[in-house]
Amino acid sequence: MKKIARKLVKVSMASIFAAALALIVGVGSPSGARADEADAKRLLKAMSDYMAAQKAISFGYDATLEVVSEDEQKLALASSGAVTLNRPDKIRATRSGGFADVEMSFDGKILTVMGKNLNIYAQTDVPGTVDHLVDELRDTYNRPLPAADLLLSNSYDALMLDVEDIKDLGSGVIGGVECDYLAFRAKEVDWQIWIAQGERPYPCRYTITSKLVTSGPQYTIQIRDWKTGGEVAAADFSFNNATNAEKVELKNLEGADELPEHFVIGESQ
């Protein structure tokens, strides 16, 4: 985290969800029930219903945001963090990468974003549910939460928006957990999801590939340490300024973005 390259790298980025495919493969249609589009929809709906039914959720995650440089080099920015959610209106999320250490908390009324590495924070009133917060962070503040679509009370409808093609690709193993593996194509992105099999169908991995940027960059988040209900440790979602951090305007909050300062965003191809 202490060491930062000084050379500016100009990158092109369609959204927070972006990365590049390392291999192009031909995917045939599996035989039998696993090729059934309706079955894939059923599995995704079961995950959505399960997620919505959990009043308390916590998990850790590892994420990779890939960008494409001006000379078409693919670069991967890795980060890790944790999320604790109490429905309908409380959430805390952290993200630590090579250049930023960010904590976001929401108590149902006030959103606080803290740049822990710079000891500064910003606050804004966003009264409402977590669903409302997700929309505001994405559309108004351009600071989407990790795996935000998966946290909505109806993630199925959000995920299926503009979907044009669906594939049930059988199963895979993520972090030792056997998962159903589904792939979807929409107008601007392709995305894949691995859903844990069994009574707790939570998302184990979620990957989105942009169609709007040269080389098809991706964003991948892999979830670990999944807990619900009584397994979730008690959390305080209010902000406690224990480090005497300086308060700034949200627009002036440095060191909290997905890209480091020595990356310059260019145009999509």
N, C-alpha and C positions, 0 to 999 in steps of 0.2 A: 504493500500500500504506500510505502514511503518513496518508492522509486518510480518516476514518471518520465517517459521519453519526451524530449523537447521538440522533436520535429513534428510539424503539423501534418496530419494525415487527412486528406479530404475524402469523405465517404458519402455514399449514396444510401438512403434508408427510407423505406416506404412507411414503416410504422415501428412501434416498439416490438412487434412480433415479426422478426426477420432472421434468416440464416441461409446457408448455401448447401445444396445437396452435393455430397461427395461422389455419388454413384447414380447413374441412370439405369433403371432396370425395367424390363418388360413384365408387367403383372397380368397374368391370365386370371380368368374367373375360376375360383375354386368350385369343385363339384359339391352337390348336396346342399344341405340347409345353410351352410356357412356362406354361400353365395347369395343368399336371400337378402335383398335390401330391407325388407320389412323386419328381419331379424336384427339387422344392424341398428335400425331405428329403435327397436324395442330395447336393445342393450343400452343405447344412449339415453333413452327416456328413463330407464330404471336407475341409471346413475344420477340423472337430474333429480328424480323423485327422492332418491336416497339422500343426496346432498341437501335438498330443501328441508327434509324432515329432521336434520341434525340441528339442534338448537345451539350446541357448542362444538366447535371444531378447532383443532390445532394441527399444524404440520410444519416440518422443515422442508426446504427445497434447495435445489441446485439448478441454476439457469445459465443458458448460453445465448447471448445476443450476437448474431453474426452480421457484419456489415461488409460492403464491397467498396474498396478504395477506387480512386480515380483511374488507376492503372489496372483495375479488375482483379486485385488481390483480395482474397477472402480473409477477413480478420474476425476472430471470435473473442468476445468479451464475457468472461465468466464471473458469476456472482453466486452467493448463497444467502439464505435468510430463513425467516420463520414467520408464520401467520397464525394469529389466534382470533377467532370469530365467535361472537355471541349474537345470535339472531334475536331481534330484527335490526339492531342499530348500534352495534359496537364491534370494533375491529382494531387490531394492532398488527402492523407488518414491518419487518426489518429487511434490509438489503445491504450486504457488505460485499464490495468488489475491490479491485486493485486501486481504485481512486476515490471511492466514496463509501461512507458508512452512514446509512440513512435509517431513521425510525419514523414511522407514520402511525399516529393514533387518532381514534375517533370515538367519542363518547355519546354519540347520538345528536350532538349539537355543534361541537367545535372540532374541526380538523386541525391537527398539529403535525407539521413536518419538520424534523430536526436533522440537521447535518452534524452528526456527532463528531466527525473528524475536524470540523471547523468550529464547533461549539456555537452554532447559531441555529435559530428556529424561526418558523413562521406559523401564523394561525389565521384561520378564516372560519366564518360561520357557515355551516352546511347542514342545517337541521333536517333530519329525516332518517330513512332507513339506509342500510348498507347498499341496497340496490340503487338508491338515489345517489349515494356517495360515489359508487362506481361510475355512474354516468357523468357526474360532475367532474371527477378527476380526469376521465378520458376526454370529455368534450370541451370542458371549460379551462382546465388547468394543464392539460397534456401531461399528466402524471399518473398513468394507469397503474392499478394494483397488480402484483404478481398473480397470474392465472385468474384475472378478474372475471372473465366469462363463466368460469367454473364455480364462482362463489355466489352467483345470483340465485334468487329464490326460484327462478324458472330458467335454468341454464340451457335446457333443451331448445327453447324457442330462439334464444340468442345465438346458439351455436349453429342452428339449422338455417339461419337467415341467408338467403341467396344460394343455398347448396344446390348444385346441379347434378352431382354424381356421388354415389355412395358405394363403398366396398367393405365387405366383411372379410378380413384377411386371416381369420383363424385366431391363433393365440400367440403370445410372446411372454417372456419372463423379464420383469423389471425389478431390480433390487431383490431378487429372490421370490417375488410374488407373481404367480401365474395370472395373466391378463387376457381379456378379449382385445383384439387389435382391429381397429376400424380406421378407414381412410375416407375423407370427404373432399370434394372439389367445389369451390364457390367461384364467383366472378373474379375476385381480386386475389384470393388466396387458396392454397390447398392446405388441409390440416389433417393431422393424425392424432388419435388418442388411444391409449392403452388403459383399460378399465379392469380393476381387480375382480377376479371371479369370486363367487360365493355370496355370503350374506351382507358383505360390506363392499358394494361396487363403487369404490372411490377411484378417482383418476390417478393413475401412477405416473404417466408421462403424457405431455401435451406438446405437439410441435406444429407450428404454423409456418408455411412457406409463402413468401410474397411472389406474386406474378408480375408485379409492376416494376421490379428492379432487376437489372442485368445480373445474371448468375443465380437468381432465385434465392436470396438470403432467407434464413429461418430464425425463429425464436423457439427455444426448447426449454421447458420447465419439467423437472423430474421431482416428484413428491416423495418424501420419506417421513418416518415417525408419525404416521397417521393416527390421530386420537379423536374420540368423540365423547359426548356426554360426561360422565363422571371421571373419565380418563384425563380430561382437560384440566390442567392446573388453573386455579383461580387467578384472575388477571385484573389489574387496575387499568382502565382504558383512559383515565384522565391524565393530563400532562403534569409532571412534577419536574420543575426546573432545578434539579439537584446540583447541576454543574454551573449555575449562574450564566447560562448561555445568553447571548445577545439576540434580541428579537429584531427581525427584519421583515420587510414585505415579502410575500410569497414569490413575487416576480424577481426579487433580488436574492433569493435563496441559492447560493452557489454550492457546488459540490454535491448536489443531490440528483443530478441527471443521469440517464443511462449511459451517455457518452462522456468521456473525459474532455477537458478543455482543449487538448491538443488535437482533437478530431474536429473537422469542420464539415458540416452537412452540406452536400451538394445536391444536384438535381437527379430525380429518378430518370432512368433510361426508358 
